[in-house]
């Protein structure tokens, strides 16, 4: 049985100008899903794709976008028709405990070595992030 939270990941990204409905997002050559088709309005759209831990590689993971052919068949194959822009691409672990205690935060980072602060600032940052995301609080 996988450890709590280690089998649940989410790929989050923002994109602009995906005109075709078949622009595919792949991680390590495996299809995660398709970008929703949008018009050419210059606005950023956020999307999220669930990722299983079995799909991830240690150390290096390759994210690819398979852009569909947007030009009509009668145009030359080297004709460029639109583009897709990305920002804030990140892979996040989804934890089953979105509101950890100080002890749970310390246990979650126990594999990291910090010799300067005894993890105080790191634990405070984890708790503040959880509070911001959940709208709750800790003392």
PEJOPE-V270546 format. One record per run of one state. SS is the DSSP state (2 for helix, 1 for strand, 0 for the rest). FROM is the first residue (numbers start at 1). TO is the last residue. If there is no record, write none. Layout:
BEGIN
SS FROM TO
SS FROM TO
END
This chain:
BEGIN
0 1 7
1 8 16
0 17 23
1 24 27
0 28 29
1 30 34
0 35 44
1 45 52
2 53 55
0 56 62
1 63 66
0 67 84
1 85 93
0 94 101
2 102 108
0 109 119
2 120 134
0 135 139
END
